[in-house]
Amino acid sequence: MALLLRDLTLDISTDEELLPLEAARQLGVDVEMLRDFRIVRRSIDARKKSRIRKIYTVEFSCVDEAALLQKHGTDRLERLPDAPDVRLPKVKVDHHALVVGMGPAGLFAAKRLAESGIRVTLIDRGRPIEQRVKDVDSFWASGQFNAVSNVQFGEGGAGTFSDGKLTTRLKHPQRLAVLETLVACGAPKEILIEARPHVGTDRLRKVVVNFREHLIRLGVDVRFETCLTDLEIHKGRIAGAIFNNQEMLPCDSLVLAPGHSARDTYLMLDRKGVQLDVKGFAVGVRVEHPVELINQIQYGDFANQLPVADYALRYTDNESGRGVYSFCMCPGGEVINASSEAGGLVVNGMSRMARKGKYSNSALVVTVGPQDWGGTTLGGMYFQQQWERKAFIAAGAGFMAPAQNMMTFMGQGKGAVASSCRPGVVETELCEVMPDFVYYGLRQALPHFNRKMRGFMTSEAVLIGVETRTSAPLRITRNEKGESVSHPGLFPTGEGAGYAGGIMSAAIDGLRAADQVVQSVL
């Protein structure tokens, strides 16, 4: 057995190797009594700029655990529970599962299914990561758009061009299994203990390649540039799927893990009568500050001693009731052109493992709900599309992004419009590329954010639009068994199905979908 000790603190300048000594001091025992000592979780508490601390959760065993628990047993010290058994029995019948989508939900679903003995074909509309990176780099350099291979479509999903954040509010037993799989595929071991783990887009690309090779060794049939265009239905149940409008692949189960930008897939599902439900999301901009400014705001005199700083901000407009919040913050990163349709412009954020870029950026977004588009099932998708097209046209219809200095946006001055976003930005009145309630919501929230982070509102900051793909604009309705309520045999999963919000939650949801497929066969 082992013990878990929480909220063990060290000053920011104290060497981490002294952590066992500090744990022994607090527990009143000799350090030699603490065996198999290891860090489980590490974070930074910067709420007091005068005393920034490192916070740890540690695990260890000792000679007399019962006596130590009797003396110190509180919320801080407890016996570590046994790890849950997440294994499933092997499927002994022939069962063919199609997994559509190679984002985290699809990748982890395919892995889990193959390990359970199910025959798996894994399909994506885009290209392998090696070619996809070249296609995206070419787009950012020239503005020549590729509808097949871009930031949204291709191996790894949209998260491949992101910060690679692995944080989630889910306290799920599969979380550690996901992290360990990523480490086995080449992610840094530090993600196992960091409170806010990230991989970075550069490292994540290598992880995705190794993940694919592992799936192939498991016997998974991996296919690229294969777009789902229709469903084959027999006696009210999914019997197969049609790809590229010509090839029909039969299956016993279809795990559908679309990205949140697979709008043609949403249209097809609606046409086939698959039950879809409305779902809220958020719309806004990317804000970009010099990285040193954010570090100074967050860490004060310790700015040069700590990893690049992040932040999270939230405000509720009392009049409208809408939330305004930061989202997907990318320290030391860049704003990226994440367009996936001709004639539409959408931005996102990305950073590399080292986070050494000149700028830090984050989405600043305002909540959007069915009342804003009339409540129709596909209305949220069309709402996104409407503002993406306005942004495209406002910046010259050449995939340059509309941008505005923050103080100009606030009507409080002027400043330069410089951004990391490629192929570039065009100075634009951002009120032209967003709904009025988003525009006024941001203007209401920025002074509040500035009170939380003194210096946040500055002429050194630039707003780049438009950010619309914060999450899926609808949900593919499923029942307690994980199947579509209208089409048995169809297992919707992940962010694009409306059930996740990031790499970690999507991966966990993909594992859940695979487990439910297995349970349906046993």
C-alpha positions in Angstrom: 0.0 0.0 0.0 1.0 3.7 -0.3 0.1 7.0 1.2 -0.8 10.2 -0.5 0.2 13.6 0.9 -1.3 16.8 -0.6 -0.4 20.5 -0.4 3.3 20.0 0.3 4.8 23.4 -0.4 8.3 24.7 -1.3 9.4 28.2 -1.9 10.1 28.9 -5.5 13.8 29.0 -5.0 14.0 25.8 -3.0 15.5 22.8 -4.8 12.9 20.0 -5.5 15.4 17.4 -4.2 14.6 18.6 -0.7 11.0 17.6 -1.0 11.3 14.3 0.9 13.0 16.2 3.8 10.1 18.7 3.9 7.6 15.9 3.9 9.4 14.1 6.7 9.6 17.3 8.7 5.9 18.0 8.4 5.0 14.4 9.3 7.5 14.3 12.2 9.4 11.2 11.0 13.0 10.5 9.8 13.3 10.9 6.0 14.6 7.3 5.8 11.2 6.1 6.8 9.7 7.4 3.5 10.2 4.8 0.8 9.4 4.8 -2.9 8.9 8.6 -2.7 7.6 10.1 -5.9 5.8 13.3 -7.1 2.3 12.7 -8.3 1.3 16.3 -9.0 3.1 19.6 -9.3 1.8 23.2 -9.7 2.7 26.8 -9.1 0.7 29.1 -6.7 1.3 32.7 -7.9 -1.7 34.3 -6.1 0.7 36.2 -3.8 3.4 37.8 -5.9 5.6 38.3 -2.9 5.6 34.6 -2.1 5.2 32.4 -5.1 5.3 28.7 -4.1 5.5 25.3 -5.7 2.7 22.9 -4.6 3.1 19.2 -4.6 1.1 16.0 -4.1 3.4 13.1 -3.3 3.1 9.4 -2.9 5.3 7.1 -0.6 5.2 4.1 1.6 6.6 3.8 5.1 7.2 1.3 7.9 4.1 1.9 10.0 1.5 3.5 7.7 -1.3 2.9 10.2 0.4 4.9 12.9 1.2 7.7 10.6 -2.4 7.9 9.4 -3.7 7.8 13.0 -1.4 10.8 13.8 -1.8 12.9 10.6 -4.7 11.4 8.8 -6.6 14.4 7.3 -7.7 15.6 3.9 -4.0 16.1 3.3 -2.8 12.6 4.1 -4.7 9.5 3.1 -4.2 5.9 2.0 -3.9 5.7 -1.8 -6.8 3.7 -3.1 -6.1 0.7 -5.4 -5.9 1.6 -9.1 -9.2 0.6 -10.8 -9.0 -2.3 -13.2 -9.8 -0.8 -16.6 -9.3 -4.0 -18.6 -12.1 -5.5 -20.6 -12.6 -9.1 -21.5 -11.5 -10.2 -25.0 -14.2 -10.3 -27.7 -14.4 -13.9 -29.0 -16.7 -13.3 -32.0 -15.9 -11.6 -35.3 -17.0 -8.0 -35.0 -15.9 -5.2 -37.4 -15.9 -1.7 -36.1 -15.4 1.4 -38.3 -13.9 4.3 -36.5 -14.3 7.6 -38.4 -12.0 10.4 -37.3 -8.4 10.4 -36.2 -8.6 13.0 -33.5 -8.0 11.9 -29.9 -11.4 10.3 -29.5 -11.0 8.2 -32.7 -7.4 7.2 -32.0 -8.0 6.0 -28.4 -11.3 4.3 -29.4 -9.4 2.4 -32.2 -6.7 1.4 -29.7 -9.1 0.1 -27.1 -11.2 -1.8 -29.6 -8.2 -3.5 -31.2 -6.8 -4.5 -27.8 -10.2 -6.0 -27.0 -10.0 -8.3 -30.1 -12.3 -6.3 -32.4 -11.4 -5.9 -36.0 -10.9 -2.1 -36.6 -10.8 0.1 -39.7 -9.7 3.6 -38.8 -10.6 6.3 -41.3 -9.9 10.0 -41.7 -10.9 12.5 -44.4 -7.5 14.2 -44.2 -3.9 13.2 -44.8 -1.2 11.7 -42.6 0.5 14.1 -40.2 3.7 14.2 -42.2 2.0 15.5 -45.3 -0.6 17.5 -43.3 2.1 19.6 -41.7 3.5 20.5 -45.1 0.1 21.4 -46.4 -0.6 23.7 -43.4 2.8 25.4 -43.5 2.2 26.0 -47.2 -1.2 27.6 -46.5 0.3 29.8 -43.8 3.1 30.9 -46.1 1.0 31.6 -49.2 -2.7 31.7 -48.3 -3.4 28.9 -50.8 -6.2 26.9 -49.1 -6.4 23.1 -49.1 -9.9 21.8 -48.4 -8.6 18.2 -47.7 -5.7 18.9 -45.5 -5.7 21.8 -43.1 -5.7 22.7 -39.4 -9.1 21.1 -38.8 -8.9 18.0 -41.0 -6.3 15.2 -41.0 -4.5 12.8 -38.7 -4.4 13.9 -35.1 -7.4 16.2 -35.4 -7.5 19.9 -34.7 -5.6 19.5 -31.5 -2.5 18.6 -33.4 -2.2 22.3 -34.2 -2.7 23.6 -30.7 -0.8 24.0 -27.4 -1.3 20.3 -26.8 -3.0 21.0 -23.4 -4.0 17.9 -21.5 -5.9 19.6 -18.7 -9.4 18.5 -17.9 -11.9 19.0 -15.1 -12.8 15.3 -15.3 -11.5 13.2 -12.4 -11.7 10.0 -14.4 -9.9 6.7 -13.7 -8.8 6.6 -17.4 -7.0 9.9 -17.2 -3.7 8.4 -16.1 -4.0 5.6 -18.7 -4.3 8.3 -21.4 -1.2 10.1 -20.2 0.8 6.9 -19.9 -0.2 6.0 -23.5 1.0 9.4 -24.7 4.3 9.1 -22.8 4.8 5.6 -24.4 4.3 7.3 -27.8 6.9 10.0 -27.1 5.3 12.6 -24.9 7.5 14.0 -22.1 7.2 12.1 -18.8 6.6 15.4 -17.0 2.9 15.3 -18.2 2.3 12.6 -15.6 2.8 15.0 -12.7 2.2 18.5 -14.0 -1.0 20.1 -12.8 -1.4 21.7 -16.3 0.4 19.3 -18.6 1.0 20.1 -22.2 2.8 18.5 -25.1 3.1 21.3 -27.6 2.3 21.0 -31.3 5.9 20.0 -32.3 6.1 17.1 -29.9 2.5 16.1 -30.4 3.1 15.5 -34.1 5.7 12.9 -33.3 3.4 11.3 -30.7 0.7 11.0 -33.3 3.0 9.2 -35.8 4.1 6.8 -33.1 0.4 6.2 -32.1 -0.4 5.3 -35.7 2.4 2.9 -35.9 1.3 1.3 -32.6 -2.3 0.9 -34.0 -1.0 -0.7 -37.2 1.0 -3.2 -35.1 -2.3 -4.0 -33.3 -3.8 -4.9 -36.7 -5.8 -1.7 -37.3 -6.5 -0.9 -40.9 -5.6 2.8 -41.2 -6.9 4.8 -44.2 -6.5 8.5 -45.2 -8.3 10.8 -47.6 -11.4 8.8 -47.0 -14.4 11.0 -46.3 -17.6 9.7 -44.8 -20.4 10.7 -47.1 -23.3 8.4 -46.3 -24.6 5.7 -43.9 -25.8 2.2 -44.9 -28.8 1.3 -42.8 -30.4 -2.2 -42.7 -33.5 -2.9 -40.7 -33.1 0.3 -38.7 -29.5 -0.4 -37.7 -26.1 0.8 -39.0 -24.8 -1.8 -41.4 -22.0 0.1 -43.1 -20.8 3.5 -44.3 -20.1 5.0 -47.7 -16.9 6.9 -48.3 -16.0 9.4 -51.0 -19.5 8.9 -52.4 -18.4 5.5 -53.9 -17.0 2.9 -51.6 -19.2 1.1 -49.1 -17.6 -0.6 -46.1 -19.8 -2.9 -44.1 -19.5 -2.9 -40.3 -21.1 -4.2 -37.2 -20.5 -0.9 -35.3 -19.6 2.6 -36.4 -17.7 4.8 -33.9 -18.2 8.3 -35.2 -15.6 10.8 -33.9 -15.9 13.8 -36.2 -14.1 17.0 -35.6 -16.2 20.1 -34.5 -15.7 21.4 -38.1 -17.0 18.5 -40.1 -20.0 20.5 -41.3 -20.7 18.2 -44.3 -20.9 15.3 -41.9 -23.5 17.2 -39.8 -25.5 17.9 -42.9 -25.4 14.2 -43.9 -26.5 13.0 -40.5 -29.4 15.5 -40.5 -30.4 14.2 -44.0 -30.3 10.6 -42.8 -32.6 11.4 -39.8 -29.9 10.9 -37.1 -31.2 12.7 -34.0 -29.2 15.9 -33.4 -29.7 18.4 -30.5 -28.9 22.1 -30.2 -25.9 23.0 -28.1 -24.3 26.3 -27.0 -20.8 27.4 -27.7 -18.9 30.7 -27.7 -17.6 33.3 -30.2 -15.0 36.0 -30.0 -11.4 36.8 -30.8 -7.8 35.9 -30.0 -5.9 38.4 -27.9 -2.2 38.5 -28.2 0.2 40.2 -25.7 4.0 40.2 -25.5 5.0 37.1 -23.5 7.2 39.3 -21.1 4.2 41.4 -20.3 2.0 38.4 -19.2 4.9 36.9 -17.3 5.4 40.2 -15.4 1.7 40.6 -14.6 1.4 37.0 -13.3 4.8 36.6 -11.6 6.1 40.0 -10.7 9.7 39.9 -9.6 9.9 36.2 -10.2 9.0 36.5 -13.9 12.5 35.3 -15.0 12.6 32.3 -12.7 9.4 30.6 -13.7 8.0 28.8 -16.8 6.1 31.1 -19.1 2.9 32.3 -17.5 -0.7 31.4 -18.3 -4.0 32.9 -17.1 -7.7 32.2 -16.9 -10.3 35.0 -16.8 -14.1 35.0 -16.5 -16.8 37.7 -16.3 -20.6 37.6 -16.4 -22.5 40.5 -17.9 -25.2 41.3 -15.3 -27.6 42.8 -18.0 -27.4 40.0 -20.6 -26.4 37.1 -18.3 -23.8 36.1 -20.9 -20.4 34.7 -19.8 -17.3 36.2 -21.2 -14.1 34.2 -20.6 -10.6 33.3 -21.8 -10.2 30.0 -23.5 -7.4 27.7 -24.7 -4.6 30.0 -23.5 -1.3 29.5 -25.4 1.7 30.9 -23.5 4.7 31.7 -25.7 2.8 30.7 -28.8 1.2 32.1 -31.9 -2.2 32.9 -33.3 -3.0 30.6 -36.2 -5.3 30.7 -39.2 -7.4 27.7 -38.7 -9.8 28.0 -41.7 -11.3 24.8 -43.1 -13.6 26.2 -45.8 -13.1 28.3 -48.8 -14.5 31.8 -48.2 -14.4 31.5 -44.4 -11.8 32.8 -41.9 -11.4 31.4 -38.3 -8.4 31.7 -35.9 -7.1 29.6 -33.0 -4.0 29.4 -30.9 -0.9 27.1 -31.0 2.4 26.8 -29.1 5.3 24.5 -29.1 6.7 22.3 -26.3 9.2 24.9 -25.2 6.7 27.8 -25.4 9.5 30.2 -26.5 7.5 32.4 -28.8 7.5 36.2 -28.5 3.8 36.4 -27.7 1.2 34.8 -25.5 -2.4 34.5 -26.8 -5.8 33.3 -25.7 -9.3 33.3 -27.0 -11.6 35.9 -25.4 -15.1 34.6 -26.1 -18.8 35.3 -25.4 -21.4 32.6 -24.8 -23.8 31.9 -27.7 -27.0 29.9 -27.4 -29.9 28.7 -29.5 -31.8 31.9 -28.9 -29.1 33.7 -31.0 -29.9 31.7 -34.2 -33.6 30.8 -33.8 -33.1 27.4 -32.1 -32.8 25.2 -35.2 -30.6 22.1 -35.0 -28.2 23.2 -37.7 -28.6 26.9 -36.9 -25.5 27.1 -34.7 -23.3 25.8 -37.5 -24.8 28.4 -39.9 -24.2 31.1 -37.3 -20.5 30.2 -37.1 -20.3 30.1 -40.9 -22.0 33.6 -41.2 -19.3 35.4 -39.1 -16.4 33.4 -40.6 -17.4 34.6 -44.0 -17.8 38.2 -42.8 -14.3 38.0 -41.3 -12.9 36.6 -44.6 -14.4 39.4 -46.7 -13.5 42.2 -44.2 -9.8 41.3 -44.3 -9.7 41.3 -48.1 -10.9 37.8 -49.1 -7.4 36.4 -49.1 -7.1 34.5 -45.8 -5.5 37.4 -44.0 -7.1 37.8 -40.5 -8.9 40.9 -39.4 -7.2 42.5 -36.4 -7.4 45.6 -34.2 -5.3 47.1 -31.5 -7.0 46.6 -28.1 -7.1 50.2 -27.2 -8.6 51.2 -30.6 -11.2 48.4 -30.1 -12.0 50.0 -26.8 -12.2 53.5 -28.3 -9.4 54.7 -25.9 -6.5 55.3 -28.3 -4.5 53.8 -31.0 -1.6 51.4 -31.4 0.3 49.1 -33.7 -1.4 46.0 -35.2 1.3 43.4 -35.1 0.6 39.7 -34.8 2.2 36.3 -35.1 -0.7 35.1 -37.3 0.2 33.9 -40.7 -0.1 34.6 -43.6 -0.8 38.0 -41.9 -3.4 40.4 -40.5 -5.3 43.4 -41.9 -6.4 46.2 -39.6 -10.2 46.0 -39.4 -13.0 47.4 -37.3 -13.8 44.2 -35.5 -17.4 45.3 -34.9 -17.9 44.3 -38.5 -17.0 40.6 -38.0 -18.9 39.7 -34.8 -22.5 40.0 -33.5 -23.3 43.1 -31.6 -23.7 41.2 -28.3 -20.2 39.7 -28.7 -18.7 43.1 -29.5 -20.3 44.8 -26.5 -19.7 41.8 -24.3 -16.0 42.0 -24.9 -15.9 45.7 -24.3 -17.7 45.2 -21.0 -15.4 42.4 -19.9 -12.0 43.9 -20.8 -11.9 46.5 -18.0 -12.9 43.8 -15.6 -10.1 41.6 -16.8 -7.7 44.5 -16.4 -8.7 44.8 -12.7 -7.8 41.1 -12.3 -4.6 41.4 -14.2 -3.2 45.0 -14.0 -1.8 45.9 -17.4 -3.9 43.4 -19.4 -5.6 46.2 -21.2 -2.8 47.9 -23.2 -1.9 49.3 -26.6 0.7 46.4 -26.7 -2.2 44.0 -27.2 -3.9 43.0 -30.4 -7.3 41.3 -31.0 -7.5 39.0 -34.0 -10.8 37.6 -35.3 -12.8 35.6 -35.5 -12.8 32.7 -33.1 -15.9 30.6 -33.6 -14.8 26.9 -33.2 -14.7 26.8 -29.4 -16.8 23.6 -29.4 -19.2 21.7 -31.6 -22.4 23.7 -32.6 -24.6 20.7 -31.9 -24.8 17.3 -30.2 -25.3 13.9 -31.8 -27.7 12.5 -29.3 -26.8 9.2 -27.7 -28.4 6.9 -25.0 -27.0 5.4 -21.8 -25.4 2.6 -23.9 -23.5 5.2 -26.0 -25.5 4.6 -29.1 -27.4 7.1 -31.2 -30.9 7.2 -30.0 -32.2 7.0 -33.5 -29.7 4.7 -35.2 -28.5 1.7 -33.2 -24.9 0.7 -34.0 -23.8 4.3 -34.4 -21.6 5.4 -31.4 -21.0 9.2 -31.5 -18.0 10.3 -29.5 -15.6 13.1 -28.8 -15.6 16.9 -29.3 -17.3 16.9 -32.7 -20.1 14.8 -31.4 -20.7 17.3 -28.6 -19.3 15.3 -25.7 -15.8 16.6 -25.0 -13.8 19.8 -24.8 -10.2 19.2 -25.4 -7.6 16.5 -26.0 -7.9 14.7 -22.7 -11.7 14.7 -22.4 -12.0 13.6 -26.0 -9.6 10.7 -25.5 -11.5 9.6 -22.4 -14.7 9.8 -24.3 -13.2 7.7 -27.1 -12.3 5.0 -24.6 -15.8 5.1 -23.2 -17.3 4.6 -26.7 -15.0 1.7 -27.3 -15.9 0.1 -24.0 -19.6 0.4 -24.9 -19.0 -1.2 -28.2 -17.3 -4.1 -26.5 -20.1 -4.4 -24.0 -22.6 -4.5 -26.8 -20.8 -7.5 -28.3 -20.2 -9.6 -25.1 
